[in-house]
Amino acid sequence: YGGKGVERFLKSDKEGLSKYLTSNNVHPGSHILQKYYDVKMGIPRVVSGIHDMRIMITNNRIIFCYIRKPSNPNEFRANFAVGGTMEEVIVSNIPTEIVSFVNPIMKEAYEKYKNPLFAIDLFMTEEGPKIIEITGANMGFPMPDMNLQPFYSHLVERFTK
Protein backbone atom coordinates (compact mmCIF):
# COMPACT_ATOMS: atom_id res chain seq x y z
CA TYR A 1 0.00 0.00 0.00
CA GLY A 2 1.37 3.42 -0.93
CA GLY A 3 4.47 1.90 -2.51
CA LYS A 4 5.70 0.66 0.86
CA GLY A 5 7.57 -2.62 0.67
CA VAL A 6 7.99 -2.47 -3.10
CA GLU A 7 11.43 -3.75 -4.00
CA ARG A 8 13.20 -4.28 -7.30
CA PHE A 9 15.43 -7.27 -8.09
CA LEU A 10 17.20 -8.40 -11.23
CA LYS A 11 16.00 -11.74 -12.61
CA SER A 12 19.56 -12.97 -12.23
CA ASP A 13 19.62 -12.05 -8.49
CA LYS A 14 17.76 -15.10 -7.23
CA GLU A 15 19.96 -15.22 -4.14
CA GLY A 16 19.21 -11.58 -3.29
CA LEU A 17 15.47 -12.14 -3.66
CA SER A 18 15.64 -15.30 -1.56
CA LYS A 19 17.58 -13.47 1.19
CA TYR A 20 15.05 -10.60 1.13
CA LEU A 21 12.10 -12.97 1.48
CA THR A 22 13.83 -14.95 4.26
CA SER A 23 15.10 -11.95 6.24
CA ASN A 24 11.73 -10.20 6.14
CA ASN A 25 9.78 -13.22 7.42
CA VAL A 26 7.70 -13.32 4.27
CA HIS A 27 4.92 -15.87 4.36
CA PRO A 28 3.96 -17.70 1.16
CA GLY A 29 1.16 -15.83 -0.58
CA SER A 30 1.85 -12.51 1.15
CA HIS A 31 3.82 -10.95 -1.71
CA ILE A 32 3.29 -10.38 -5.39
CA LEU A 33 6.07 -10.78 -7.90
CA GLN A 34 5.61 -9.01 -11.19
CA LYS A 35 7.72 -8.05 -14.13
CA TYR A 36 9.44 -4.68 -13.92
CA TYR A 37 8.76 -2.37 -16.83
CA ASP A 38 10.90 0.61 -17.74
CA VAL A 39 8.37 3.44 -17.97
CA LYS A 40 10.80 6.31 -18.59
CA MET A 41 9.13 6.84 -21.97
CA GLY A 42 6.15 8.49 -20.29
CA ILE A 43 2.78 8.89 -21.99
CA PRO A 44 2.82 11.04 -25.12
CA ARG A 45 1.04 14.39 -24.64
CA VAL A 46 0.41 13.57 -20.95
CA VAL A 47 3.65 13.03 -19.01
CA SER A 48 7.34 12.54 -19.67
CA GLY A 49 9.45 10.14 -17.67
CA ILE A 50 8.63 7.69 -14.91
CA HIS A 51 4.95 7.73 -14.01
CA ASP A 52 1.84 5.88 -13.13
CA MET A 53 -1.70 6.82 -14.01
CA ARG A 54 -4.68 6.33 -11.72
CA ILE A 55 -8.02 6.08 -13.49
CA MET A 56 -11.05 6.23 -11.18
CA ILE A 57 -14.22 4.56 -12.42
CA THR A 58 -17.90 4.30 -11.49
CA ASN A 59 -21.24 4.59 -13.30
CA ASN A 60 -19.59 2.54 -16.08
CA ARG A 61 -17.32 5.42 -17.05
CA ILE A 62 -14.03 7.07 -16.16
CA ILE A 63 -14.78 9.81 -13.64
CA PHE A 64 -11.33 11.13 -12.75
CA CYS A 65 -7.70 10.63 -13.66
CA TYR A 66 -4.34 11.74 -12.42
CA ILE A 67 -0.68 11.08 -13.02
CA ARG A 68 1.80 10.36 -10.26
CA LYS A 69 5.50 10.98 -10.75
CA PRO A 70 8.46 10.38 -8.45
CA SER A 71 9.86 13.60 -7.03
CA ASN A 72 13.31 12.02 -6.59
CA PRO A 73 15.16 11.21 -9.84
CA ASN A 74 16.59 8.02 -8.24
CA GLU A 75 13.15 6.70 -7.28
CA PHE A 76 11.16 4.28 -9.44
CA ARG A 77 7.97 4.42 -7.34
CA ALA A 78 5.55 7.26 -8.06
CA ASN A 79 3.28 6.78 -5.05
CA PHE A 80 2.27 9.93 -3.18
CA ALA A 81 3.01 8.14 0.11
CA VAL A 82 6.70 7.88 -0.84
CA GLY A 83 7.05 11.46 -2.05
CA GLY A 84 5.52 11.29 -5.51
CA THR A 85 3.64 14.21 -7.00
CA MET A 86 0.13 14.17 -8.43
CA GLU A 87 -1.25 16.03 -11.43
CA GLU A 88 -4.80 15.88 -12.73
CA VAL A 89 -5.44 14.64 -16.26
CA ILE A 90 -8.71 15.84 -17.78
CA VAL A 91 -10.68 12.70 -18.69
CA SER A 92 -11.11 13.83 -22.29
CA ASN A 93 -7.30 14.11 -22.55
CA ILE A 94 -6.63 10.47 -21.67
CA PRO A 95 -5.02 8.91 -24.76
CA THR A 96 -7.37 6.68 -26.77
CA GLU A 97 -4.92 3.77 -26.44
CA ILE A 98 -5.39 3.86 -22.66
CA VAL A 99 -9.17 4.33 -22.83
CA SER A 100 -9.41 1.37 -25.24
CA PHE A 101 -7.32 -0.70 -22.83
CA VAL A 102 -9.49 0.25 -19.82
CA ASN A 103 -12.94 -0.06 -21.47
CA PRO A 104 -13.24 -3.89 -21.42
CA ILE A 105 -12.08 -4.02 -17.79
CA MET A 106 -14.58 -1.31 -16.84
CA LYS A 107 -17.41 -3.07 -18.68
CA GLU A 108 -16.72 -6.43 -17.04
CA ALA A 109 -16.46 -4.91 -13.56
CA TYR A 110 -19.69 -2.93 -14.07
CA GLU A 111 -21.61 -6.02 -15.16
CA LYS A 112 -20.16 -8.39 -12.57
CA TYR A 113 -20.14 -6.13 -9.51
CA LYS A 114 -23.19 -3.92 -10.19
CA ASN A 115 -21.58 -0.49 -10.54
CA PRO A 116 -18.48 -0.60 -8.36
CA LEU A 117 -16.31 2.38 -7.46
CA PHE A 118 -12.70 1.43 -8.22
CA ALA A 119 -9.42 2.59 -9.68
CA ILE A 120 -7.01 1.14 -12.19
CA ASP A 121 -3.37 2.06 -11.77
CA LEU A 122 -1.37 1.62 -14.93
CA PHE A 123 1.66 2.79 -16.79
CA MET A 124 2.66 3.01 -20.41
CA THR A 125 5.36 0.68 -21.66
CA GLU A 126 6.86 0.04 -25.08
CA GLU A 127 4.39 -2.88 -25.22
CA GLY A 128 1.43 -0.58 -24.49
CA PRO A 129 -0.46 0.06 -21.22
CA LYS A 130 0.10 -2.39 -18.35
CA ILE A 131 -1.90 -2.69 -15.13
CA ILE A 132 -0.08 -2.14 -11.86
CA GLU A 133 -3.16 -2.85 -9.74
CA ILE A 134 -6.92 -2.55 -9.56
CA THR A 135 -8.08 -1.21 -6.24
CA GLY A 136 -11.35 -0.44 -4.51
CA ALA A 137 -11.55 0.75 -0.93
CA ASN A 138 -7.93 1.94 -0.73
CA MET A 139 -7.93 3.89 -3.97
CA GLY A 140 -7.01 7.21 -2.38
CA PHE A 141 -8.50 10.48 -3.45
CA PRO A 142 -7.40 13.48 -5.49
CA MET A 143 -5.66 16.51 -4.04
CA PRO A 144 -7.77 19.49 -2.91
CA ASP A 145 -6.21 21.82 -5.51
CA MET A 146 -7.54 19.68 -8.37
CA ASN A 147 -10.88 20.39 -10.09
CA LEU A 148 -13.00 18.08 -7.95
CA GLN A 149 -16.48 19.20 -9.07
CA PRO A 150 -16.85 16.56 -11.83
CA PHE A 151 -15.43 13.91 -9.49
CA TYR A 152 -17.93 14.72 -6.72
CA SER A 153 -20.81 14.94 -9.19
CA HIS A 154 -20.08 11.39 -10.34
CA LEU A 155 -19.87 10.17 -6.76
CA VAL A 156 -23.22 11.79 -5.92
CA GLU A 157 -24.75 10.10 -8.96
CA ARG A 158 -23.18 6.76 -7.95
CA PHE A 159 -24.44 6.81 -4.38
CA THR A 160 -27.91 8.26 -5.00
CA LYS A 161 -29.03 5.82 -7.72
Disulfide bonds with the S-S distance in Angstrom:
none
